[in-house]
Amino acid sequence: MYCQVCGARNEDDAEYCQRCRQKLMVLSGSAVGGEEAIDAGDEEFSLDEHLLERISILEEVLKRTGETVQKVLSAMERQEESILVHHAGMLALRDLLERQEVINTAEWSDLWESKMDYQFLVLEKRERFAAVKDGVLGLYEGDRRPAFTQLLEEAEHALNGLDLGRAMKALEEAAGLDRRNHELARFLGESHFQEGRLERSLEHFDRLLAVKPDHVQGLVYTGVIQLQQGDEERGQELLEKAVIQHPDAFLPHFCLGASLAGRGQLKSAAAFLSRAVEIDVVPQALYLLGRCHYEMGKLAGAIESLGRAVQVDPAFEECHHLLGLCYLDRGWNRKALAAFRTAQQLNPRRMRYRDLVAYLSGRSGADLPGTSPAAADWVGRGEQAIRSGDAPEALRCYREALALDPNNPALLMSYALACLRLDRSQEIRPLTERVLASKPGEMLRATAYATLIEALRSEGKYKDANEAGQRLLDEAGSNFSKSIAYYEMAYNLAEMDEDLDQALDFARRSLEHAPEELRQFPLAALGWVHYKRQELKEAIEFLSQSTELGPSTAALTRLGMALLASGDEDGARGALAQARRLDERGGAIEEKMMEFMKDSARIIERVRR
């Protein structure tokens, strides 16, 4: 019996191929005794009649196919209508429960989103498991095959029921029955890696490498995990081995290049990243390659790589920003300014307005009521989860803290600030409204309003943001709050490019009311309004004063754009370089690699190449 996949010869009674372990299928065999061969000469036939008969059959098949497609389309339309009806019903139910104060809209939306993300994850696992199940079963060589098969069936049934936890438990038990099953080890290792459980992932990839020392995914994943755990020597050794053993695979070259770039070995990194983009044109790899070229002063190479990246992914904001820096260094001022403006339009939050919120939140602890040690511990764990990039865990920790003290303004404000950092603006309004309803002190009230305005602004709701600013102005009991209110409204009008005269007046009033420690913010607003009005001399003057009092990425970037528009290339280059040094995202090369690798669909596609 010959394998239909690899062609290897096997015993007649074998179930799985001894070489590739695929299930064997009998496609044809020897003629059974007694069968009579057909004598082609016994019956004459007309070729034309034969062709007409075949055409008629094909026409009938095509007709039935068209009818089937129409039925499928009709069913899809009915399904779409049904989904819309159910969705409308769910929204009506939510509104009714919210009006009766049974549920909170933010918690409803967050839970809905988390359930949806979970189900998409399970569907992805189900598809992946269906693709490897036969291979996993074929690799088993122990004496407990029925139990092993039962566990795989249980895992498949759990995945069909969208129960990932039960499926993973069954697969872990199956792995305990067959520790040399490299296909199962790979599946479990990938799953744990995607969910951030690096230690468990490493255990399974170690098993994989023990059986198949040259396995590309085993080498790459293990190398990346070792790098994340601080063992750079071992991690690089594994990635280099993966590159040598698999010279035509994208993932080893990309990961090794990203790792070297993160450690400052730019020349070596560029070589591996260049090979990676030869294998597959991936925007992240092109961006890192362009960044390496830029850091080495090779502007032509940087522009080429970054240009290709934005062609593949026009919404890659960081590429546009770095491309602007490259154009500026080449003296192509118009292209540079256009690239910076594109980056700003793609991600206005890069030009962060959050500097004021960060400033206020750092000062607001003076008049905050204390929290219990247990609640403070949950907040600390939430902060740690934010730093590690685990948004669901961070939100869970903050909710646990609020469950202990639900009306504490300090906890409510901490949760709102965490939502701002996690770009979950839809949850901020109810939180800040609860803070404001508690009649807080002036500093906490100003922080709550500033956070609310930033959340509304991030959603493009500038008019709603200005209404909140007017509320703050109406409630202001001191010049401090008045300065913040005028500052926020000036920025919103400038971003809308509406009534720039009113924006200029608000910015000036903000500066008039600002205490000394707050002056950098209204100065930045005043400079930005002048820039919008094409009054570059005044824009440069006020933005320069703001950065002297307190440099920030936003103010320095705006100053660089104003200097560039006025023709001062050297000044613009200096301001933008300083802004880039302050930008926290500037050194996150290995984080980009981890984000890329956690996209399991993309991993599978790249590794198979």
C-alpha positions as CSV (number, residue, x, y, z in Angstrom):
1,M,0.0,0.0,0.0
2,Y,1.4,3.4,-1.0
3,C,0.8,6.6,0.9
4,Q,-1.3,9.1,-1.1
5,V,0.7,12.0,0.6
6,C,4.4,11.2,0.5
7,G,4.4,8.0,-1.7
8,A,6.1,5.8,0.8
9,R,5.3,2.0,0.7
10,N,3.6,0.6,3.8
11,E,2.3,-2.8,4.9
12,D,-1.1,-3.8,3.5
13,D,-2.7,-3.7,7.0
14,A,-1.2,-0.4,8.1
15,E,-3.5,2.4,9.2
16,Y,-0.9,5.2,9.2
17,C,2.0,6.0,6.9
18,Q,5.3,5.0,8.6
19,R,7.0,8.0,7.1
20,C,4.6,11.0,7.4
21,R,2.1,9.5,9.8
22,Q,-0.9,10.5,7.7
23,K,-3.9,8.2,7.6
24,L,-3.8,5.7,4.7
25,M,-6.7,5.5,2.4
26,V,-7.4,2.7,-0.2
27,L,-8.0,4.5,-3.5
28,S,-7.7,1.5,-5.8
29,G,-6.8,-2.2,-5.7
30,S,-6.4,-5.3,-7.9
31,A,-9.3,-6.5,-10.0
32,V,-11.6,-9.0,-8.3
33,G,-11.7,-12.5,-9.8
34,G,-14.6,-13.0,-12.2
35,E,-14.7,-9.5,-13.5
36,E,-14.7,-9.3,-17.2
37,A,-12.7,-6.7,-19.0
38,I,-14.7,-4.4,-21.3
39,D,-14.0,-5.0,-24.9
40,A,-13.7,-1.6,-26.5
41,G,-14.4,-3.1,-29.9
42,D,-17.8,-4.7,-28.9
43,E,-19.7,-1.4,-29.2
44,E,-19.3,1.4,-31.6
45,F,-20.3,4.9,-30.6
46,S,-20.4,8.4,-32.1
47,L,-18.0,10.9,-30.6
48,D,-20.4,13.8,-31.4
49,E,-23.2,12.1,-29.5
50,H,-20.9,11.4,-26.7
51,L,-19.8,15.1,-26.5
52,L,-23.4,16.3,-26.7
53,E,-24.4,14.0,-23.9
54,R,-21.5,15.4,-21.8
55,I,-22.4,19.0,-22.6
56,S,-26.1,18.3,-21.6
57,I,-25.0,16.9,-18.3
58,L,-22.7,19.9,-17.6
59,E,-25.6,22.3,-18.5
60,E,-27.8,20.5,-16.0
61,V,-25.2,20.6,-13.3
62,L,-24.6,24.3,-13.9
63,K,-28.3,25.0,-13.8
64,R,-28.6,23.1,-10.5
65,T,-25.5,24.9,-9.1
66,G,-27.1,28.3,-10.0
67,E,-30.3,27.3,-8.3
68,T,-28.3,26.2,-5.2
69,V,-26.4,29.5,-5.1
70,Q,-29.7,31.4,-5.3
71,K,-31.0,29.4,-2.4
72,V,-27.9,30.0,-0.4
73,L,-28.1,33.8,-1.0
74,S,-31.7,33.8,0.0
75,A,-30.9,31.9,3.2
76,M,-28.0,34.4,3.9
77,E,-30.4,37.3,3.5
78,R,-32.9,35.8,5.9
79,Q,-30.1,35.1,8.3
80,E,-28.9,38.7,8.1
81,E,-32.4,39.9,8.8
82,S,-32.7,37.6,11.7
83,I,-29.3,38.8,13.1
84,L,-30.5,42.4,12.9
85,V,-33.7,41.6,14.6
86,H,-31.9,39.8,17.4
87,H,-29.4,42.6,17.7
88,A,-32.1,45.2,18.0
89,G,-33.8,43.1,20.7
90,M,-30.5,42.9,22.6
91,L,-30.0,46.7,22.4
92,A,-33.6,47.2,23.6
93,L,-33.1,44.9,26.5
94,R,-29.8,46.6,27.4
95,D,-31.5,50.1,27.3
96,L,-34.4,48.8,29.4
97,L,-32.1,47.2,32.0
98,E,-29.9,50.3,32.1
99,R,-32.9,52.7,32.7
100,Q,-33.9,50.5,35.6
101,E,-30.3,50.7,36.9
102,V,-30.0,46.9,36.7
103,I,-26.8,46.9,34.6
104,N,-24.0,49.3,33.6
105,T,-23.6,50.1,29.9
106,A,-19.8,50.0,30.1
107,E,-19.7,46.6,31.9
108,W,-22.3,45.2,29.4
109,S,-20.2,46.4,26.4
110,D,-17.0,45.1,28.0
111,L,-18.4,41.7,28.8
112,W,-20.0,41.4,25.3
113,E,-16.6,42.3,23.7
114,S,-14.7,39.9,25.9
115,K,-17.1,37.0,25.1
116,M,-16.9,37.8,21.4
117,D,-13.1,37.8,21.5
118,Y,-13.1,34.5,23.5
119,Q,-15.4,32.8,20.9
120,F,-13.3,34.0,18.0
121,L,-10.2,32.6,19.8
122,V,-12.0,29.3,20.3
123,L,-13.1,29.1,16.6
124,E,-9.5,29.7,15.6
125,K,-8.3,26.9,17.9
126,R,-11.0,24.6,16.6
127,E,-9.9,25.1,13.0
128,R,-6.3,24.6,13.9
129,F,-7.0,21.5,15.9
130,A,-9.1,20.0,13.1
131,A,-6.1,20.4,10.8
132,V,-3.7,18.6,13.1
133,K,-5.9,16.0,14.8
134,D,-5.2,13.2,12.4
135,G,-1.5,13.8,12.6
136,V,-1.6,13.8,16.4
137,L,-3.5,10.5,16.4
138,G,-1.2,9.0,13.8
139,L,1.9,9.8,15.9
140,Y,0.7,7.8,19.0
141,E,2.6,4.6,19.5
142,G,1.7,3.6,23.0
143,D,-0.6,0.9,24.4
144,R,-3.4,3.2,25.5
145,R,-4.7,4.3,22.1
146,P,-8.4,4.1,23.1
147,A,-7.8,6.5,26.1
148,F,-5.7,8.8,23.9
149,T,-8.3,8.8,21.2
150,Q,-11.1,9.5,23.7
151,L,-9.2,12.6,25.1
152,L,-8.8,14.0,21.6
153,E,-12.5,13.4,20.9
154,E,-13.4,15.1,24.1
155,A,-11.2,18.1,23.2
156,E,-12.8,18.3,19.8
157,H,-16.3,18.2,21.3
158,A,-15.3,20.9,23.8
159,L,-14.0,23.1,21.0
160,N,-17.2,22.6,19.1
161,G,-19.1,23.7,22.2
162,L,-16.7,26.8,22.5
163,D,-15.3,25.5,25.8
164,L,-11.6,26.2,25.5
165,G,-10.8,25.5,29.1
166,R,-12.1,21.9,28.9
167,A,-10.5,21.3,25.6
168,M,-7.1,22.4,26.9
169,K,-7.5,20.2,29.9
170,A,-8.2,17.2,27.8
171,L,-5.3,17.9,25.5
172,E,-2.9,18.3,28.5
173,E,-4.0,14.9,29.7
174,A,-3.5,13.5,26.2
175,A,0.0,15.0,26.2
176,G,0.7,13.2,29.5
177,L,-0.1,9.9,27.7
178,D,2.3,10.6,24.8
179,R,5.2,12.9,25.8
180,R,6.9,12.3,22.4
181,N,3.9,13.5,20.3
182,H,5.5,16.5,18.7
183,E,2.4,17.6,16.8
184,L,0.4,17.8,20.1
185,A,3.3,19.6,21.8
186,R,3.4,22.2,19.1
187,F,-0.3,22.8,19.3
188,L,-0.3,23.2,23.0
189,G,2.9,25.3,22.9
190,E,1.3,27.7,20.4
191,S,-1.9,28.0,22.4
192,H,-0.1,28.8,25.7
193,F,2.2,31.3,23.9
194,Q,-0.8,33.2,22.4
195,E,-2.4,33.5,25.8
196,G,0.8,34.8,27.4
197,R,1.6,31.7,29.4
198,L,5.3,31.6,28.4
199,E,6.4,29.0,31.0
200,R,3.8,26.5,30.0
201,S,4.5,27.2,26.4
202,L,8.2,26.6,26.9
203,E,7.6,23.2,28.5
204,H,5.8,21.9,25.4
205,F,8.3,23.4,23.0
206,D,11.1,21.7,24.9
207,R,9.3,18.4,24.4
208,L,8.9,19.2,20.7
209,L,12.7,19.9,20.4
210,A,13.5,16.8,22.3
211,V,11.8,14.7,19.6
212,K,12.6,17.0,16.6
213,P,15.6,19.1,17.3
214,D,15.4,21.0,14.0
215,H,11.7,21.8,14.1
216,V,11.3,25.4,12.9
217,Q,8.5,26.5,15.2
218,G,10.1,24.8,18.1
219,L,13.3,26.6,17.6
220,V,11.7,30.0,16.9
221,Y,9.2,30.0,19.8
222,T,11.7,28.6,22.3
223,G,14.3,31.2,21.2
224,V,11.8,34.1,21.6
225,I,10.7,32.9,25.0
226,Q,14.3,32.6,26.2
227,L,14.9,36.2,25.0
228,Q,11.8,37.4,26.9
229,Q,13.0,35.6,30.0
230,G,16.4,37.3,29.7
231,D,18.5,34.4,28.4
232,E,19.8,36.3,25.4
233,E,22.6,33.9,24.6
234,R,20.4,30.8,24.5
235,G,17.6,32.6,22.7
236,Q,20.0,33.9,19.9
237,E,21.6,30.5,19.6
238,L,18.2,28.9,18.9
239,L,17.1,31.5,16.4
240,E,20.4,31.3,14.6
241,K,20.0,27.5,14.4
242,A,16.5,28.0,13.0
243,V,17.8,30.3,10.3
244,I,20.5,27.8,9.3
245,Q,18.2,24.8,9.3
246,H,15.4,26.7,7.5
247,P,16.9,29.3,5.2
248,D,13.7,29.9,3.3
249,A,11.4,30.5,6.3
250,F,10.3,34.0,7.1
251,L,9.7,33.7,10.8
252,P,13.3,32.8,11.9
253,H,14.8,35.6,10.0
254,F,12.3,38.1,11.2
255,C,12.6,37.2,14.9
256,L,16.4,37.1,14.8
257,G,16.5,40.4,13.1
258,A,14.1,42.0,15.5
259,S,16.0,40.6,18.5
260,L,19.3,41.9,17.2
261,A,17.8,45.3,16.4
262,G,16.5,45.5,20.0
263,R,20.0,45.0,21.3
264,G,21.5,47.6,19.0
265,Q,23.3,45.2,16.6
266,L,21.8,47.1,13.6
267,K,24.1,45.8,10.8
268,S,23.4,42.2,11.6
269,A,19.7,42.9,12.2
270,A,19.4,44.6,8.8
271,A,20.9,41.6,7.0
272,F,18.4,39.1,8.6
273,L,15.4,41.5,8.1
274,S,16.4,42.0,4.4
275,R,16.3,38.3,3.9
276,A,12.9,38.1,5.7
277,V,11.3,40.7,3.4
278,E,12.8,38.8,0.4
279,I,10.9,35.7,1.6
280,D,7.6,37.6,2.3
281,V,6.7,41.3,2.1
282,V,5.4,42.0,5.7
283,P,4.9,45.6,6.8
284,Q,6.3,45.0,10.3
285,A,9.5,43.5,8.9
286,L,9.9,46.4,6.4
287,Y,9.4,48.9,9.2
288,L,12.0,47.4,11.4
289,L,14.4,47.2,8.4
290,G,13.8,50.8,7.6
291,R,14.3,51.7,11.2
292,C,17.7,49.9,11.2
293,H,18.8,51.7,8.1
294,Y,17.7,55.1,9.6
295,E,19.6,54.4,12.8
296,M,22.7,53.6,10.7
297,G,22.3,56.7,8.6
298,K,21.4,54.9,5.4
299,L,18.6,57.2,4.4
300,A,18.1,55.7,0.9
301,G,17.6,52.2,2.2
302,A,15.3,53.5,5.0
303,I,13.1,55.4,2.6
304,E,12.9,52.5,0.2
305,S,11.9,50.0,3.0
306,L,9.4,52.4,4.7
307,G,7.9,53.4,1.4
308,R,7.3,49.7,0.6
309,A,5.7,49.3,4.0
310,V,3.2,52.1,3.6
311,Q,2.3,50.8,0.1
312,V,1.4,47.4,1.7
313,D,-0.2,49.0,4.7
314,P,-1.2,52.7,4.1
315,A,-2.5,52.9,7.7
316,F,0.9,52.1,9.3
317,E,1.2,55.4,11.2
318,E,4.6,54.7,12.7
319,C,6.0,54.2,9.2
320,H,4.7,57.5,8.0
321,H,6.2,59.3,11.0
322,L,9.7,57.7,10.5
323,L,9.4,58.3,6.8
324,G,8.9,62.0,7.6
325,L,12.1,62.0,9.7
326,C,14.0,60.4,6.7
327,Y,12.6,63.0,4.3
328,L,13.6,65.7,6.7
329,D,17.2,64.4,6.9
330,R,17.3,64.3,3.1
331,G,16.1,67.9,2.9
332,W,12.8,67.0,1.3
333,N,10.8,69.3,3.4
334,R,7.5,69.1,1.6
335,K,7.5,65.4,1.6
336,A,8.5,65.4,5.3
337,L,5.7,67.7,6.3
338,A,3.2,65.6,4.3
339,A,4.3,62.4,6.0
340,F,4.0,64.0,9.5
341,R,0.5,65.2,8.6
342,T,-0.5,61.8,7.4
343,A,0.8,60.2,10.6
344,Q,-1.2,62.8,12.6
345,Q,-4.4,62.1,10.7
346,L,-4.0,58.3,11.1
347,N,-3.4,58.6,14.8
348,P,-4.2,61.9,16.4
349,R,-3.4,60.5,19.8
350,R,0.3,60.4,18.8
351,M,0.1,64.2,19.1
352,R,-0.9,63.4,22.7
353,Y,-3.2,65.7,24.6
354,R,-2.8,63.4,27.6
355,D,0.1,65.3,29.0
356,L,-2.3,67.5,31.0
357,V,-4.2,64.4,32.3
358,A,-1.0,62.7,33.3
359,Y,0.1,65.9,35.1
360,L,-3.2,66.3,36.9
361,S,-3.4,62.6,37.9
362,G,0.1,62.8,39.3
363,R,-1.0,65.7,41.6
364,S,-4.5,64.6,42.5
365,G,-3.5,62.2,45.3
366,A,-3.4,65.0,47.8
367,D,-7.1,65.3,48.3
368,L,-8.1,61.7,47.5
369,P,-9.8,59.6,50.2
370,G,-7.8,56.6,51.2
371,T,-8.5,53.0,50.0
372,S,-8.3,49.7,51.8
373,P,-5.1,47.7,51.6
374,A,-7.0,44.9,49.6
375,A,-8.3,47.4,47.1
376,A,-4.9,49.1,46.8
377,D,-3.4,45.6,46.1
378,W,-5.9,45.0,43.3
379,V,-5.0,48.4,41.8
380,G,-1.3,47.6,42.0
381,R,-1.9,44.3,40.2
382,G,-3.9,46.1,37.6
383,E,-1.1,48.5,37.0
384,Q,1.3,45.6,36.6
385,A,-1.1,44.0,34.0
386,I,-1.2,47.3,32.0
387,R,2.6,47.4,31.9
388,S,2.7,43.7,30.7
389,G,0.1,44.4,28.0
390,D,-2.6,42.2,29.5
391,A,-5.7,44.5,29.2
392,P,-8.4,42.0,30.2
393,E,-6.5,41.2,33.4
394,A,-6.0,44.9,34.2
395,L,-9.7,45.6,33.8
396,R,-10.5,42.6,36.0
397,C,-8.2,43.8,38.7
398,Y,-9.7,47.3,38.7
399,R,-13.2,45.9,38.9
400,E,-12.2,43.7,41.8
401,A,-10.9,46.8,43.6
402,L,-14.2,48.7,42.9
403,A,-16.2,45.7,44.2
404,L,-14.5,46.2,47.6
405,D,-15.2,50.0,47.6
406,P,-17.6,50.9,44.8
407,N,-18.1,54.5,45.7
408,N,-14.5,55.5,46.4
409,P,-13.7,58.5,44.0
410,A,-10.0,57.5,44.1
411,L,-10.7,54.0,42.8
412,L,-13.2,55.3,40.2
413,M,-10.6,57.8,39.0
414,S,-7.9,55.2,38.9
415,Y,-10.1,53.0,36.8
416,A,-11.0,55.8,34.4
417,L,-7.3,56.7,33.9
418,A,-6.6,53.0,33.3
419,C,-9.3,52.9,30.6
420,L,-7.8,56.0,29.1
421,R,-4.4,54.3,28.9
422,L,-6.0,51.2,27.4
423,D,-8.0,53.2,24.8
424,R,-11.3,52.2,26.2
425,S,-12.9,55.6,26.0
426,Q,-16.5,54.3,26.0
427,E,-16.2,53.3,29.7
428,I,-14.8,56.6,30.9
429,R,-17.9,58.8,30.8
430,P,-19.9,56.8,33.4
431,L,-16.8,56.6,35.7
432,T,-16.0,60.3,35.6
433,E,-19.7,61.2,36.0
434,R,-19.7,59.1,39.2
435,V,-16.6,60.9,40.4
436,L,-18.1,64.3,39.7
437,A,-21.3,63.3,41.4
438,S,-19.4,62.6,44.6
439,K,-18.6,66.4,44.9
440,P,-14.8,66.0,44.9
441,G,-12.2,68.5,45.6
442,E,-11.0,70.9,43.0
443,M,-8.0,68.9,41.8
444,L,-9.9,65.6,41.5
445,R,-12.8,67.4,39.7
446,A,-10.3,69.0,37.2
447,T,-8.7,65.6,36.6
448,A,-12.1,63.9,36.0
449,Y,-13.2,66.6,33.5
450,A,-9.8,66.5,31.7
451,T,-10.0,62.7,31.5
452,L,-13.6,62.9,30.2
453,I,-12.7,65.5,27.6
454,E,-9.7,63.5,26.4
455,A,-12.0,60.4,26.0
456,L,-14.5,62.3,24.0
457,R,-11.8,63.9,21.9
458,S,-10.3,60.5,21.1
459,E,-13.7,59.5,19.7
460,G,-13.9,62.6,17.6
461,K,-16.7,64.1,19.7
462,Y,-15.2,67.6,19.9
463,K,-18.5,69.4,20.5
464,D,-19.4,67.1,23.4
465,A,-15.9,67.6,24.7
466,N,-16.4,71.4,24.7
467,E,-19.7,71.0,26.5
468,A,-17.8,69.2,29.2
469,G,-15.2,72.0,29.2
470,Q,-17.9,74.6,29.6
471,R,-19.3,72.6,32.6
472,L,-15.8,72.7,34.1
473,L,-15.7,76.5,33.5
474,D,-19.1,77.0,35.1
475,E,-18.1,75.0,38.1
476,A,-14.6,76.5,38.4
477,G,-13.8,78.1,41.7
478,S,-10.3,79.1,41.0
479,N,-8.0,80.3,38.2
480,F,-6.5,76.8,38.1
481,S,-9.8,75.2,36.9
482,K,-10.5,78.1,34.6
483,S,-7.1,77.7,32.9
484,I,-7.8,74.0,32.3
485,A,-11.3,74.6,30.9
486,Y,-10.1,77.3,28.5
487,Y,-7.1,75.1,27.5
488,E,-9.3,72.1,26.6
489,M,-11.8,74.2,24.7
490,A,-9.0,75.9,22.7
491,Y,-7.5,72.6,21.6
492,N,-10.9,71.2,20.6
493,L,-11.7,74.2,18.4
494,A,-8.3,74.0,16.8
495,E,-8.7,70.4,16.0
496,M,-12.1,71.1,14.4
497,D,-10.5,73.9,12.4
498,E,-13.6,75.9,13.4
499,D,-13.7,79.4,14.8
500,L,-9.9,79.8,15.2
501,D,-10.5,83.3,16.5
502,Q,-12.5,81.9,19.4
503,A,-9.8,79.2,19.9
504,L,-7.1,81.9,20.1
505,D,-9.2,83.8,22.7
506,F,-9.6,80.6,24.8
507,A,-5.9,79.9,24.6
508,R,-5.0,83.4,25.7
509,R,-7.5,83.2,28.6
510,S,-6.0,79.9,29.6
511,L,-2.6,81.5,29.8
512,E,-3.9,84.5,31.7
513,H,-5.4,82.3,34.4
514,A,-2.7,79.6,34.6
515,P,-0.6,79.3,37.7
516,E,3.2,79.1,37.1
517,E,3.4,75.3,37.3
518,L,0.7,75.0,34.6
519,R,1.9,77.5,32.0
520,Q,3.5,74.9,29.7
521,F,0.0,73.6,28.7
522,P,-1.7,76.9,27.7
523,L,1.5,77.9,25.9
524,A,1.4,74.7,23.9
525,A,-2.3,75.3,23.1
526,L,-1.6,78.9,22.1
527,G,1.3,77.7,19.8
528,W,-0.9,75.0,18.2
529,V,-3.7,77.5,17.5
530,H,-1.3,79.9,15.8
531,Y,0.0,77.0,13.7
532,K,-3.5,76.2,12.6
533,R,-3.9,79.9,11.7
534,Q,-0.7,79.7,9.6
535,E,1.0,82.2,12.0
536,L,4.3,80.3,12.1
537,K,6.4,82.9,13.9
538,E,4.0,83.1,16.8
539,A,3.5,79.3,16.8
540,I,7.3,78.7,17.1
541,E,7.6,81.3,19.9
542,F,4.9,79.8,22.1
543,L,5.7,76.2,21.4
544,S,9.4,76.9,22.2
545,Q,8.4,78.4,25.5
546,S,6.2,75.4,26.3
547,T,9.0,72.9,25.6
548,E,11.4,74.9,27.7
549,L,9.1,74.7,30.7
550,G,8.3,71.0,30.2
551,P,9.3,69.1,27.1
552,S,6.7,66.6,25.8
553,T,6.4,64.5,22.7
554,A,3.3,66.4,21.5
555,A,4.7,69.9,21.9
556,L,8.1,69.0,20.4
557,T,6.4,67.3,17.4
558,R,4.3,70.3,16.8
559,L,7.3,72.6,17.2
560,G,9.2,70.5,14.6
561,M,6.3,70.8,12.2
562,A,6.1,74.6,12.7
563,L,9.9,74.9,12.2
564,L,9.8,72.8,9.1
565,A,6.9,74.7,7.6
566,S,8.9,77.9,8.2
567,G,12.0,76.5,6.5
568,D,14.2,75.9,9.5
569,E,15.3,72.4,8.7
570,D,18.0,72.2,11.4
571,G,15.6,73.4,14.1
572,A,12.9,71.0,13.0
573,R,15.3,68.1,12.9
574,G,16.4,68.8,16.5
575,A,12.9,69.2,17.8
576,L,11.7,66.0,16.1
577,A,14.7,64.0,17.2
578,Q,14.1,65.1,20.8
579,A,10.4,64.1,20.5
580,R,11.4,60.7,19.2
581,R,13.7,60.2,22.2
582,L,10.9,61.0,24.6
583,D,8.4,58.7,22.8
584,E,7.9,55.6,24.9
585,R,7.2,53.6,21.8
586,G,10.6,54.2,20.3
587,G,12.3,51.3,22.0
588,A,9.6,48.6,21.7
589,I,11.1,46.5,18.9
590,E,10.9,43.2,20.7
591,E,7.3,44.1,21.8
592,K,6.5,44.4,18.1
593,M,8.0,40.9,17.5
594,M,5.8,39.5,20.3
595,E,2.7,41.1,19.0
596,F,3.4,39.7,15.5
597,M,4.0,36.2,16.8
598,K,0.8,36.2,18.9
599,D,-1.2,36.5,15.7
600,S,-1.5,32.8,15.3
601,A,-3.0,32.9,11.8
602,R,-0.1,34.9,10.5
603,I,2.4,32.6,12.3
604,I,1.0,29.5,10.6
605,E,1.0,31.2,7.2
606,R,4.6,32.5,7.5
607,V,6.1,29.3,8.9
608,R,4.6,27.1,6.2
609,R,6.3,29.2,3.5
